[in-house]
Amino acid sequence: MTKPEEIRRDARTMKALMDMFDRSFMGFVNFYEEPGNPNLPEEKENAVVAFYHLEELVAKIQKDMEQLAQNMEICEVIYAASAVRRGRGK
């Protein structure tokens, strides 16, 4: 079973990768501008919009993952308390 700390570690890794990609991606988009290419502004805008939508989705997933990790921890505490009570009742 996945542990809450694994979820948090993966979320931090995902955030670091998105930040790194953001810096690299924007440099890449600006580097390859070609004068006279009529489609470039639209293609560039589409790429930038897609990236930021992806970044927003990743942020939402990270938030959901953190909530799931918290819920898992609560369930683990409840399960442990129940196991202790069952052990005392015997």
C-alpha positions, -999 to 999 in steps of 0.1 A, spaced: 0 0 0 12 35 -8 22 54 23 12 91 28 49 102 28 54 85 -6 25 106 -19 40 138 -5 74 129 -19 60 123 -53 41 156 -51 73 175 -42 91 158 -71 63 167 -95 64 203 -84 101 205 -88 99 190 -123 71 214 -133 92 244 -121 123 231 -140 102 225 -171 87 260 -168 121 276 -169 133 254 -197 101 255 -217 98 293 -218 134 296 -229 128 270 -256 97 288 -269 114 321 -270 146 307 -286 130 293 -316 111 323 -328 115 327 -365 109 360 -382 84 357 -410 66 327 -396 30 338 -396 19 308 -374 45 312 -347 26 336 -324 -5 314 -324 16 282 -319 36 299 -292 5 311 -274 -11 276 -277 20 260 -262 21 285 -234 -16 281 -226 -13 243 -227 17 244 -203 -1 266 -178 -32 245 -179 -10 214 -173 6 233 -144 -28 241 -129 -39 205 -132 -7 193 -115 -13 217 -87 -49 204 -83 -36 168 -83 -10 177 -57 -37 193 -35 -59 162 -39 -29 139 -31 -22 158 1 -58 155 12 -57 118 4 -25 114 24 -41 131 54 -72 109 51 -50 78 49 -32 89 81 -65 93 99 -76 59 87 -44 43 100 -49 59 134 -85 47 136 -75 12 125 -46 11 151 -70 23 178 -95 -3 169 -69 -31 169 -58 -20 204 -93 -20 216 -99 -55 202 -67 -67 218 -77 -53 252 -111 -70 249 -97 -105 247 
